[in-house]
Amino acid sequence: MSGLLTFTGSVDDARLDVALARLTRLGGEDRQLWSGEGTTLAVTRKPWELDGDFSGPVLLLEKPDLVVAADASLYDRAGLTRALASAGVAPDGFTPTELIEAAYRAWGPALTEHLVGDYAFVIWDRRLRRLVAARDPLGMRPLYWAKLGDRIAVGSSSRALAELAGRVSQLNLASLGAQVAGLIWSNGTETAFEGVNPIPAAHCLTWEDGRTSMRRFWHAPAAPDRHPMDATEAAGALRVLLGKAVVERMGSGIASVWMSGGWDSSAVFAAGQDSLPESERSRLRPVSISYPEGDPGREDDFIREIAGHWDADVHWIDSDQVPLLDRLEERAAGTDEPPVHLYELWNRELARGSRAVGARVALDGCGGDNLFQVSDVILADLLRTGQLVEFARRARSRRGMGWKYLAKAGLLPLLPDSLVRGGERVTGRRLPRHYMEHRPADWVRKDFLEAHHLRDRALETLRSEPGKSLAQAENMLYVNAPLWGWAGGYMRGVLLQEGIEPRSPLLDLRVVEFALRRPVAERADRSETKILLRRAMQGLLPESV
């Protein structure tokens, strides 16, 4: 990852120095700054990220007509190069920054439709005096913007922009209040600072002549295919897609897989091993946490079985060496936003394990839950579409959860919001308005919740289009919600400090679109979930797994 900072107009030198210092967490010791035509671009990067497997040695790319700054890892570079050749454009090189510059020449602001990867970038078009900034479809890299009068600032750090704009003491109490109240679905829609906002995932921002516009360039498939390919064929296609995503993200050296005994990270490991030549399989190293006998987190036996299936060695981390709370205040002071990631310290230890085996890339299983399973909201879909026999069959398989649970999953999602609000007025009690709604912490003042409309802010993210599949809407939420980029940006900054870049093959855009186009029935059938993913791994993982 790299730290980016761009602004138009002039800024006091002292403010600029403080803002650049804030980029360290998402940048590093190497820095390049360019100023011209009333615009400044800066990039900071850690020395190990200058390698070609990462952002590369080009920090700022300056041309007579363009200046480009990027925080990016691009995949399928061969495919992009072929598309550029068809458009009559030859890149100067193959670093992400050079490829983004060439893509802009080929397609202008529509370049994002041709990129596969995790990216945030800023382009200053010197000829048009136009600034273009974009963030990848799933928001894997952070990017923020702020108005400076009729000027603009864009950067990787919300705090850096607040420092630049002189707003660091102007806290966004509504955003902070929603976070501490536990109303997490609104996280990522704003920042902790007034006037500093995220560029949403899958959006491209354009600033020209003092005017700012925002365009969404990617939409998750809203419904499964009406005539999907055969299930067996689909399993084979998913195996190929996932294997390609793993190999592209590995780079040229050793890569680690943070492997549990579950299905997601195991699938990443197995698909990678299957796609690599036998002579290169040792480049993909499992790193796992070992728990004591009897501990509910222990999956050691499954992990050994998976590794043994591929004749791989596991680098073990003893769970006893993971601190429960460590340097909490120090770590909080170094962050721009106040998220808490439950597994931060586990991930830090896994990152150190990755470094111990010589890896700078850590592959994880993020995305499996988002794409390949669904909750029991599928019961509500069955009722909505009149499939009463199937509803009864599934309800019987879940009767151990209790009738309140079945009512929440099967009936609540179908109730009109107006009916629930009316019930609240009649009873004087708070009633759930969405099956995924979080109850605010009891110690947050009710007048604060009401004054800042915190409940409505969270519910806004959860609302889906009436009459559509609720199961599909849930999976789309798990792809589109700002929460994921908000938390991911935080964790990426954490792991950068440990010398690791995390990558998520299951969140490769080609895998995401393929999964969301498959029938919902492949995501859950009574107590079975992740049916398609498991079918794709048959023969690559032990039957017990």
C-alpha positions as a printed NumPy array, in Angstrom:
array([[  0.   ,   0.   ,   0.   ],
       [  0.995,   3.595,  -0.517],
       [ -0.041,   6.87 ,   1.049],
       [ -1.556,   9.389,  -1.398],
       [ -2.196,  13.095,  -0.922],
       [ -3.355,  15.532,  -3.607],
       [ -4.751,  19.035,  -3.421],
       [ -5.388,  21.995,  -5.671],
       [ -4.392,  25.515,  -4.704],
       [ -1.904,  26.443,  -2.007],
       [ -1.606,  25.213,   1.572],
       [  0.457,  26.505,   4.481],
       [  3.773,  24.601,   4.643],
       [  3.278,  23.678,   8.296],
       [ -0.121,  22.134,   7.571],
       [  1.306,  20.235,   4.614],
       [  4.116,  18.804,   6.744],
       [  1.654,  17.571,   9.381],
       [ -0.623,  16.092,   6.72 ],
       [  2.256,  14.25 ,   5.056],
       [  3.352,  12.87 ,   8.418],
       [ -0.113,  11.292,   8.821],
       [  0.428,   9.272,   5.646],
       [  3.11 ,   7.133,   7.293],
       [  0.652,   4.491,   8.425],
       [ -0.504,   3.889,   4.855],
       [  2.777,   4.867,   3.274],
       [  6.371,   4.803,   4.365],
       [  9.864,   6.215,   4.275],
       [ 10.132,   6.76 ,   0.505],
       [  8.388,   9.965,  -0.567],
       [  7.959,  11.934,  -3.779],
       [  6.158,  15.25 ,  -4.151],
       [  5.209,  17.132,  -7.31 ],
       [  3.781,  20.649,  -7.613],
       [  2.712,  22.52 , -10.69 ],
       [ -0.198,  24.43 , -12.186],
       [ -1.609,  25.082,  -8.731],
       [ -1.795,  21.373,  -7.883],
       [  0.278,  19.167,  -5.571],
       [  0.556,  15.368,  -5.571],
       [  2.481,  13.316,  -3.015],
       [  3.115,   9.586,  -2.565],
       [  4.815,   7.76 ,   0.292],
       [  5.729,   4.074,   0.173],
       [  7.703,   1.554,   2.186],
       [ 10.951,   0.345,   0.577],
       [  9.802,  -3.266,   0.226],
       [  6.746,  -2.094,  -1.722],
       [  9.04 ,  -0.78 ,  -4.457],
       [  9.289,  -4.379,  -5.66 ],
       [  7.441,  -5.209,  -8.886],
       [  5.021,  -7.542,  -7.06 ],
       [  3.596,  -4.525,  -5.23 ],
       [  3.128,  -0.867,  -6.159],
       [  6.574,  -0.793,  -7.745],
       [  9.44 ,   1.707,  -7.96 ],
       [  7.4  ,   4.422,  -9.714],
       [  6.02 ,   6.666,  -6.987],
       [  4.788,   9.596,  -9.079],
       [  4.576,   9.326, -12.848],
       [  5.074,  12.747, -14.423],
       [  4.336,  13.342, -18.112],
       [  3.989,  16.592, -20.061],
       [  0.194,  16.185, -19.99 ],
       [ -0.457,  13.917, -16.965],
       [  0.696,  13.27 , -13.406],
       [ -0.372,   9.969, -11.816],
       [ -0.22 ,   8.771,  -8.197],
       [ -1.467,   5.285,  -7.334],
       [ -1.845,   2.936,  -4.397],
       [ -2.537,  -0.242,  -6.316],
       [ -1.999,  -3.931,  -6.842],
       [ -3.239,  -4.867, -10.313],
       [ -3.979,  -8.406, -11.46 ],
       [ -4.474,  -9.895, -14.912],
       [ -1.87 ,  -7.469, -16.212],
       [ -1.502,  -9.563, -19.372],
       [ -5.197,  -9.095, -20.156],
       [ -4.961,  -5.357, -19.508],
       [ -1.898,  -5.088, -21.742],
       [ -3.754,  -6.84 , -24.579],
       [ -6.725,  -4.483, -24.179],
       [ -4.366,  -1.485, -24.255],
       [ -2.75 ,  -2.796, -27.428],
       [ -6.2  ,  -3.102, -29.028],
       [ -6.81 ,   0.533, -28.043],
       [ -3.491,   1.52 , -29.626],
       [ -1.728,   2.416, -26.368],
       [  1.575,   0.944, -25.169],
       [  2.443,   1.464, -21.466],
       [  5.918,   2.697, -20.534],
       [  6.232,  -0.206, -18.098],
       [  4.223,  -2.691, -16.091],
       [  4.024,  -1.107, -12.648],
       [  0.456,  -0.325, -11.538],
       [  1.093,   3.413, -11.9  ],
       [  2.323,   3.037, -15.484],
       [ -0.572,   0.761, -16.411],
       [ -3.112,   3.194, -14.902],
       [ -1.537,   6.055, -16.849],
       [ -1.792,   4.056, -20.088],
       [ -5.394,   3.055, -19.303],
       [ -6.357,   6.704, -18.814],
       [ -4.87 ,   7.53 , -22.206],
       [ -6.879,   4.706, -23.754],
       [-10.248,   5.192, -22.062],
       [-10.192,   8.431, -20.062],
       [-12.2  ,   8.379, -16.798],
       [-13.758,   5.065, -17.956],
       [-10.41 ,   3.335, -17.357],
       [-11.755,   1.701, -14.187],
       [-13.939,  -0.592, -16.306],
       [-10.748,  -2.252, -17.551],
       [ -8.822,  -2.642, -14.262],
       [ -8.754,  -5.785, -12.12 ],
       [ -7.237,  -5.261,  -8.699],
       [ -7.167,  -3.405,  -5.413],
       [ -6.554,   0.266,  -6.099],
       [ -6.929,   3.904,  -5.272],
       [ -5.433,   6.493,  -7.595],
       [ -5.364,  10.173,  -8.512],
       [ -4.671,  11.568, -11.987],
       [ -4.003,  15.228, -12.691],
       [ -4.797,  15.959, -16.338],
       [ -2.561,  18.94 , -17.   ],
       [ -4.069,  19.725, -20.391],
       [ -7.7  ,  19.752, -19.211],
       [ -6.835,  20.915, -15.676],
       [ -8.96 ,  18.038, -14.453],
       [ -8.45 ,  15.825, -11.409],
       [ -9.701,  12.213, -11.566],
       [ -9.668,   9.908,  -8.508],
       [-11.111,   6.419,  -8.139],
       [-11.403,   3.549,  -5.703],
       [-11.72 ,  -0.124,  -6.647],
       [-15.16 ,  -1.825,  -6.787],
       [-14.914,  -3.399,  -3.327],
       [-13.123,  -0.515,  -1.593],
       [ -9.995,  -2.511,  -0.729],
       [ -7.842,   0.648,  -0.575],
       [ -8.945,   3.743,   1.382],
       [ -9.481,   7.077,  -0.372],
       [-11.072,  10.277,   0.987],
       [-11.852,  13.75 ,  -0.289],
       [-12.577,  17.195,   1.138],
       [-13.536,  20.568,  -0.261],
       [-11.122,  23.443,   0.309],
       [-13.442,  26.266,  -0.722],
       [-13.714,  25.905,  -4.492],
       [-10.639,  23.665,  -4.444],
       [-10.312,  19.995,  -3.529],
       [ -8.085,  17.588,  -1.616],
       [ -7.909,  13.805,  -2.016],
       [ -5.883,  11.349,   0.061],
       [ -5.486,   7.954,   1.713],
       [ -5.847,   9.37 ,   5.221],
       [ -8.923,  11.163,   6.583],
       [ -6.797,  12.719,   9.31 ],
       [ -4.295,  14.037,   6.739],
       [ -7.108,  15.798,   4.869],
       [ -8.518,  17.19 ,   8.129],
       [ -5.054,  18.563,   8.976],
       [ -4.738,  20.036,   5.5  ],
       [ -8.158,  21.707,   5.72 ],
       [ -7.688,  22.926,   9.305],
       [-10.62 ,  20.789,  10.497],
       [ -8.859,  18.336,  12.768],
       [-10.77 ,  19.628,  15.81 ],
       [-14.136,  19.597,  13.998],
       [-15.281,  16.103,  14.943],
       [-18.23 ,  14.418,  13.268],
       [-20.193,  13.476,  16.382],
       [-22.907,  11.612,  14.479],
       [-20.372,   9.291,  12.84 ],
       [-18.451,   8.775,  16.066],
       [-21.656,   8.265,  18.024],
       [-22.913,   5.599,  15.615],
       [-19.62 ,   3.739,  15.955],
       [-19.52 ,   3.703,  19.738],
       [-23.226,   2.825,  19.846],
       [-22.473,  -0.301,  17.834],
       [-24.613,   0.775,  14.852],
       [-21.981,  -0.528,  12.492],
       [-23.943,  -0.503,   9.234],
       [-23.424,   3.248,   8.856],
       [-19.661,   2.911,   9.388],
       [-17.725,   4.03 ,   6.349],
       [-20.347,   6.403,   4.99 ],
       [-18.594,   9.341,   6.677],
       [-15.396,   9.931,   8.67 ],
       [-14.564,  11.148,  12.162],
       [-13.984,  14.662,  10.77 ],
       [-16.554,  17.153,   9.519],
       [-16.159,  17.873,   5.828],
       [-13.963,  14.854,   5.091],
       [-15.764,  12.007,   3.314],
       [-14.839,   8.684,   1.742],
       [-14.85 ,   8.247,  -1.985],
       [-17.229,   5.274,  -1.987],
       [-16.082,   1.945,  -3.382],
       [-16.697,   1.579,  -7.135],
       [-16.838,   5.356,  -7.592],
       [-14.824,   7.769,  -9.674],
       [-14.556,  11.419,  -8.585],
       [-13.875,  14.168, -11.126],
       [-12.979,  17.765, -10.265],
       [-12.838,  20.388, -13.006],
       [-13.288,  24.175, -12.96 ],
       [-14.202,  24.077,  -9.276],
       [-17.007,  21.548,  -9.82 ],
       [-17.011,  18.043,  -8.357],
       [-18.912,  15.046,  -9.721],
       [-19.1  ,  11.44 ,  -8.514],
       [-19.867,   8.474, -10.793],
       [-20.466,   4.843,  -9.862],
       [-18.695,   2.602, -12.371],
       [-19.547,  -0.909, -11.105],
       [-22.7  ,  -2.577,  -9.82 ],
       [-22.923,  -6.014,  -8.253],
       [-25.223,  -8.395, -10.163],
       [-28.686,  -7.696,  -8.791],
       [-30.077, -11.174,  -9.468],
       [-28.836, -14.656, -10.305],
       [-28.801, -15.74 , -13.948],
       [-32.166, -17.014, -15.161],
       [-30.533, -19.857, -17.051],
       [-27.333, -20.704, -15.153],
       [-24.82 , -23.265, -16.325],
       [-24.978, -26.797, -14.961],
       [-23.883, -27.127, -11.315],
       [-21.   , -29.481, -12.123],
       [-19.754, -27.175, -14.867],
       [-20.087, -24.195, -12.538],
       [-17.977, -25.926,  -9.878],
       [-15.219, -26.467, -12.441],
       [-15.427, -22.86 , -13.618],
       [-15.197, -21.57 , -10.043],
       [-12.167, -23.775,  -9.403],
       [-10.385, -22.23 , -12.414],
       [-11.368, -18.651, -11.471],
       [-10.239, -19.033,  -7.88 ],
       [ -6.985, -20.734,  -8.844],
       [ -6.18 , -17.909, -11.252],
       [ -7.005, -15.301,  -8.593],
       [ -4.645, -16.997,  -6.115],
       [ -1.727, -17.314,  -8.527],
       [ -2.065, -13.701,  -9.711],
       [ -2.007, -12.448,  -6.13 ],
       [  0.976, -14.553,  -5.073],
       [  3.502, -12.599,  -7.111],
       [  6.859, -14.096,  -7.944],
       [  8.053, -15.052,  -4.462],
       [  6.751, -16.899,  -1.426],
       [  3.184, -16.176,  -0.363],
       [  1.442, -17.301,   2.807],
       [ -2.138, -18.471,   3.286],
       [ -3.669, -17.75 ,   6.678],
       [ -5.338, -21.103,   6.948],
       [ -7.926, -22.372,   9.364],
       [ -9.693, -25.696,   9.126],
       [-12.752, -24.02 ,   7.617],
       [-13.797, -23.973,   3.975],
       [-12.764, -20.496,   2.79 ],
       [ -9.03 , -20.271,   3.463],
       [ -8.75 , -24.005,   2.748],
       [-10.286, -23.413,  -0.681],
       [ -7.815, -20.598,  -1.353],
       [ -4.899, -22.86 ,  -0.45 ],
       [ -6.166, -25.854,  -2.423],
       [ -7.083, -23.846,  -5.542],
       [ -3.627, -22.262,  -5.487],
       [ -1.843, -25.577,  -5.133],
       [ -3.92 , -27.033,  -7.955],
       [ -3.096, -24.113, -10.276],
       [  0.642, -23.958,  -9.576],
       [  3.152, -26.205, -11.344],
       [  4.241, -28.97 ,  -8.979],
       [  7.736, -27.478,  -8.811],
       [  6.33 , -24.176,  -7.472],
       [  3.843, -25.42 ,  -4.885],
       [  6.3  , -24.862,  -2.051],
       [  5.928, -21.102,  -2.708],
       [  2.464, -21.205,  -1.117],
       [  2.947, -21.643,   2.637],
       [  0.151, -22.205,   5.17 ],
       [  0.439, -20.167,   8.376],
       [ -1.973, -21.131,  11.154],
       [ -2.705, -20.574,  14.832],
       [ -2.62 , -23.664,  17.041],
       [ -5.073, -23.896,  19.927],
       [ -4.835, -26.299,  22.894],
       [ -6.714, -29.581,  23.041],
       [-10.318, -28.963,  24.075],
       [-10.318, -25.306,  22.996],
       [-13.382, -24.551,  20.781],
       [-11.111, -22.654,  18.389],
       [ -8.887, -25.662,  17.748],
       [ -8.838, -26.83 ,  14.12 ],
       [ -5.281, -28.136,  14.121],
       [ -6.184, -31.637,  12.97 ],
       [ -8.075, -30.399,   9.921],
       [ -5.24 , -28.014,   9.048],
       [ -2.668, -30.815,   9.255],
       [ -4.861, -33.004,   7.087],
       [ -5.218, -30.278,   4.429],
       [ -1.498, -29.519,   4.418],
       [ -0.653, -33.224,   4.296],
       [ -2.923, -33.661,   1.281],
       [ -0.562, -31.313,  -0.588],
       [  2.635, -32.375,   1.172],
       [  3.019, -28.87 ,   2.631],
       [  4.589, -27.712,   5.885],
       [  2.545, -25.554,   8.253],
       [  4.135, -22.653,  10.111],
       [  2.405, -22.786,  13.499],
       [  1.735, -19.925,  15.893],
       [  0.906, -20.83 ,  19.482],
       [ -2.354, -19.152,  20.515],
       [ -0.797, -18.439,  23.914],
       [  1.547, -15.926,  22.291],
       [ -1.355, -13.813,  20.97 ],
       [ -1.958, -11.04 ,  23.533],
       [ -5.547, -10.286,  24.392],
       [ -4.903,  -6.546,  24.835],
       [ -1.578,  -5.029,  23.831],
       [ -0.553,  -1.361,  23.567],
       [ -4.208,  -0.451,  23.172],
       [ -3.856,   3.293,  23.744],
       [ -0.714,   3.513,  21.62 ],
       [ -2.366,   1.732,  18.715],
       [ -5.522,   3.838,  18.995],
       [ -3.482,   7.049,  18.954],
       [ -1.906,   6.068,  15.632],
       [ -5.173,   5.613,  13.741],
       [ -7.23 ,   8.173,  11.819],
       [-10.603,   6.554,  12.465],
       [-11.682,   4.696,  15.615],
       [-12.583,   1.225,  14.367],
       [-11.883,  -1.832,  16.45 ],
       [-11.139,  -5.068,  14.63 ],
       [-11.816,  -8.026,  16.891],
       [ -8.964, -10.066,  15.41 ],
       [ -6.342,  -7.344,  14.98 ],
       [ -3.824,  -8.945,  17.334],
       [ -4.413, -12.384,  15.8  ],
       [ -3.768, -10.898,  12.364],
       [ -0.615,  -9.189,  13.577],
       [  0.744, -12.531,  14.795],
       [ -0.225, -14.188,  11.515],
       [  1.601, -11.397,   9.672],
       [  4.719, -12.061,  11.741],
       [  4.345, -15.737,  10.892],
       [  4.192, -14.819,   7.206],
       [  7.392, -12.826,   7.521],
       [  9.002, -15.789,   9.298],
       [  8.465, -17.946,   6.186],
       [  9.788, -15.196,   3.895],
       [  6.44 , -13.913,   2.603],
       [  5.352, -10.33 ,   2.007],
       [  1.948, -11.392,   0.647],
       [ -0.679, -12.939,   2.93 ],
       [ -3.704, -14.534,   1.277],
       [ -6.848, -14.878,   3.383],
       [-10.292, -16.434,   3.11 ],
       [-12.241, -13.164,   3.238],
       [-15.214, -13.285,   0.903],
       [-16.373, -16.849,   1.448],
       [-19.115, -15.854,   3.881],
       [-20.078, -12.865,   1.713],
       [-20.606, -14.829,  -1.484],
       [-21.189, -18.518,  -0.893],
       [-23.624, -18.674,   1.996],
       [-26.766, -16.858,   3.078],
       [-28.741, -16.581,   6.304],
       [-32.171, -18.03 ,   6.984],
       [-33.707, -14.954,   5.356],
       [-34.213, -17.447,   2.544],
       [-37.286, -18.527,   4.574],
       [-38.836, -15.116,   3.956],
       [-38.169, -15.458,   0.23 ],
       [-39.995, -18.784,   0.22 ],
       [-43.016, -17.242,   1.935],
       [-42.931, -14.203,  -0.358],
       [-43.01 , -16.392,  -3.464],
       [-45.612, -18.841,  -2.122],
       [-43.305, -21.862,  -1.84 ],
       [-45.01 , -23.089,   1.304],
       [-43.942, -26.741,   1.105],
       [-40.284, -25.791,   0.782],
       [-40.738, -23.219,   3.559],
       [-42.081, -25.915,   5.87 ],
       [-39.217, -28.27 ,   4.975],
       [-36.565, -25.683,   5.759],
       [-38.355, -24.433,   8.872],
       [-38.438, -27.971,  10.268],
       [-34.683, -28.282,   9.761],
       [-34.204, -25.091,  11.841],
       [-36.827, -25.714,  14.556],
       [-34.097, -26.148,  17.136],
       [-33.451, -22.404,  16.882],
       [-36.865, -21.634,  18.4  ],
       [-39.997, -19.938,  17.096],
       [-38.746, -16.394,  17.802],
       [-35.75 , -16.997,  15.571],
       [-37.945, -18.433,  12.792],
       [-40.301, -15.454,  13.039],
       [-37.401, -13.006,  12.806],
       [-35.914, -14.787,   9.768],
       [-39.127, -15.716,   7.979],
       [-41.665, -13.004,   8.843],
       [-39.904,  -9.807,   9.93 ],
       [-38.221,  -9.172,   6.535],
       [-41.686,  -9.181,   4.901],
       [-43.318,  -6.623,   7.207],
       [-43.7  ,  -3.09 ,   5.768],
       [-41.613,  -0.507,   7.594],
       [-44.727,   1.594,   8.167],
       [-46.382,  -1.303,  10.026],
       [-43.381,  -1.732,  12.344],
       [-43.212,   2.015,  13.034],
       [-46.916,   1.999,  13.809],
       [-46.391,  -0.861,  16.231],
       [-43.674,   1.144,  17.969],
       [-46.02 ,   4.096,  18.423],
       [-48.806,   1.906,  19.811],
       [-46.649,  -0.145,  22.192],
       [-44.12 ,   2.547,  23.062],
       [-41.412,  -0.085,  22.608],
       [-38.534,  -0.306,  20.18 ],
       [-39.241,  -3.015,  17.602],
       [-36.688,  -4.401,  15.116],
       [-37.156,  -2.863,  11.683],
       [-34.69 ,  -5.132,   9.911],
       [-33.551,  -8.675,  10.696],
       [-29.892,  -7.571,  10.574],
       [-30.357,  -4.402,  12.619],
       [-28.04 ,  -3.955,  15.61 ],
       [-29.464,  -2.715,  18.883],
       [-27.656,   0.425,  20.076],
       [-25.624,   0.114,  23.255],
       [-27.832,   0.773,  26.288],
       [-25.453,   3.365,  27.731],
       [-25.738,   5.716,  24.707],
       [-28.149,   8.542,  25.521],
       [-31.5  ,   8.233,  23.753],
       [-31.671,  11.963,  23.043],
       [-28.307,  11.721,  21.247],
       [-29.514,   8.762,  19.172],
       [-32.653,  10.657,  18.18 ],
       [-31.025,  14.032,  17.575],
       [-28.525,  12.546,  15.124],
       [-30.978,  10.007,  13.597],
       [-28.413,   7.274,  14.204],
       [-30.872,   4.434,  13.867],
       [-32.157,   5.684,  10.511],
       [-28.551,   6.133,   9.288],
       [-27.802,   2.48 ,   9.962],
       [-31.111,   1.256,   8.523],
       [-30.529,   3.194,   5.305],
       [-27.657,   0.869,   4.412],
       [-29.779,  -2.208,   5.106],
       [-32.815,  -1.283,   3.013],
       [-33.409,  -3.326,  -0.124],
       [-35.749,  -2.889,  -3.061],
       [-39.263,  -4.22 ,  -2.303],
       [-40.27 ,  -7.36 ,  -4.152],
       [-36.694,  -8.496,  -4.825],
       [-34.954, -11.587,  -3.479],
       [-34.001, -10.913,   0.136],
       [-31.268, -13.558,  -0.015],
       [-29.675, -11.89 ,  -3.046],
       [-29.997,  -8.495,  -1.335],
       [-28.159,  -9.882,   1.695],
       [-25.239, -11.11 ,  -0.404],
       [-25.117,  -7.805,  -2.284],
       [-25.029,  -5.998,   1.066],
       [-22.036,  -8.114,   2.068],
       [-20.289,  -6.902,  -1.078],
       [-21.464,  -3.277,  -1.249],
       [-21.723,  -2.046,   2.35 ],
       [-19.198,   0.721,   3.175],
       [-18.474,  -1.132,   6.422],
       [-16.186,  -3.62 ,   4.661],
       [-13.889,  -1.028,   3.098],
       [-13.892,   0.933,   6.366],
       [-12.674,  -2.075,   8.346],
       [-10.42 ,  -3.362,   5.559],
       [ -8.578,  -0.062,   5.205],
       [ -7.881,  -0.089,   8.927],
       [ -6.566,  -3.651,   8.897],
       [ -4.438,  -3.05 ,   5.804],
       [ -2.735,  -0.183,   7.602],
       [ -2.116,  -2.425,  10.609],
       [ -0.58 ,  -5.2  ,   8.512],
       [  1.522,  -2.772,   6.496],
       [  3.298,  -1.924,   9.736],
       [  4.104,  -5.636,  10.082],
       [  5.588,  -5.722,   6.577],
       [  2.719,  -7.628,   4.95 ],
       [  0.212,  -6.871,   2.196],
       [ -3.045,  -8.844,   2.639],
       [ -4.861, -10.025,  -0.472],
       [ -8.231, -11.754,  -0.796],
       [ -8.578, -14.106,  -3.796],
       [-12.232, -14.866,  -3.017],
       [-12.953, -11.145,  -3.484],
       [-11.483, -11.098,  -6.973],
       [-14.099,  -9.249,  -9.023],
       [-14.397, -12.138, -11.478],
       [-15.125, -14.542,  -8.605],
       [-17.57 , -12.076,  -7.025],
       [-19.608, -11.613, -10.195],
       [-19.616, -15.354, -10.916],
       [-20.805, -16.219,  -7.398],
       [-23.582, -13.607,  -7.315],
       [-24.935, -14.871, -10.632],
       [-25.336, -18.418,  -9.309],
       [-28.656, -19.68 ,  -7.843],
       [-29.322, -18.747,  -4.228],
       [-30.061, -22.424,  -3.481],
       [-26.315, -23.125,  -3.812],
       [-25.661, -20.854,  -0.832],
       [-27.892, -22.658,   1.671],
       [-29.966, -25.821,   1.801],
       [-31.33 , -26.507,   5.276],
       [-28.196, -26.793,   7.468],
       [-25.802, -26.997,   4.493],
       [-24.035, -23.847,   3.242],
       [-21.343, -22.927,   0.701],
       [-22.483, -25.763,  -1.522],
       [-20.912, -24.42 ,  -4.735],
       [-17.566, -23.637,  -3.109],
       [-17.376, -27.075,  -1.512],
       [-18.338, -28.773,  -4.765],
       [-15.561, -26.852,  -6.545],
       [-13.001, -28.198,  -4.078],
       [-13.892, -31.875,  -4.442],
       [-10.698, -33.814,  -4.985],
       [ -8.532, -30.876,  -3.888],
       [ -9.298, -31.218,  -0.178],
       [ -9.706, -34.302,   2.014],
       [-13.284, -35.575,   2.147],
       [-13.382, -34.952,   5.906],
       [-12.897, -31.241,   5.214]])
